[in-house]
Amino acid sequence: MNTYNFTLILSESSQQIDNLEDLLFEAGCDDATLSFSNGITYLEFDRDGDQFFKVLNSAIKQVESINDISVIKHITHENLVTK
């Protein structure tokens, strides 16, 4: 089993969701860190699995299952946090 690191950048409308962090946790995204920067909402995942695309697909389904507002705009493997 491998640990895959990736980031899902959410639509601007995701910031309008009340208790977004709780909803993401309940959807199964307990392996993601929710962050906001310069008007951008993003989730940084460290997810275990055998195949990257299965891991990525499961994360996307979980995020988009929380409601009709949360939409993924972009997927990246880059670390968005700088020191």
N, C-alpha and C positions, 0 to 999 in steps of 0.2 A: 504494500500500500504506500502511496506517495502523498505528500502534502502539496497542494497546488495553491499558489498565491495569485490573486487577480483582483481587479477592481471593477465594480459596476457603477457607472455614473448615471444617476437618475435624472428624470426630467425636472424642470423648475417647479412644476406643480406638486412634486413630492414634499416640498417644504410646507405646503398647506395642510398636510395630514396631521391631525392631532394624534398624539402618542405614537408617532411613527416608530420609535425605538421598540416599544412594547409589541406593536403589531409585527414587526420584523422578527423579533424573538419568538413570538408565538407561531409564526409561519415556519420556523426551523432555522432561521439565520443566526443562531447563537454563536456561530464561528466567524461572524463579521463584525467589523467596527464601523459604526455610523459616524460620518464626519460631514461638516459643512465648511466650505471655504470659498470666499468671493462669490457667493450666490450659487455655488455648486454643491449638490448633495451627492455623496458617494459612499459606497460600502466597500471596505477592504476585507477580502476573504482569505482565510487560511483553511482550506477545506481538504479533508482526507478522502482518497478514493483511488481506484485502479486506473481510471482513464480520465484525462482532462476534460473531454467534451461531455462525459456523463456528469462530472462534478459541476461544470459550468452550467449545463442545462438544468440541473436540479436547483441551483442557486437562482437562476433566472425565473423558473417556475414559482419558486417560493416567494420571491420579491413581487412578482406580478400578480400573485394570488391574494395579496392583502387588500386590494381594492382596485377600482377602475382608474384612479388618479396616478398611481405609481407606475411609471413607464421607464424602462431602461433606454438611455440614449446612446451609450457608448460602453464598450468593454475594453479594458487595458490591463496589461501585466506590469505596467510601470508603477513605481512607488510615487504617489502624489504628494507625500509629505517630505518636505526638505528641511535640512538642518541649518 
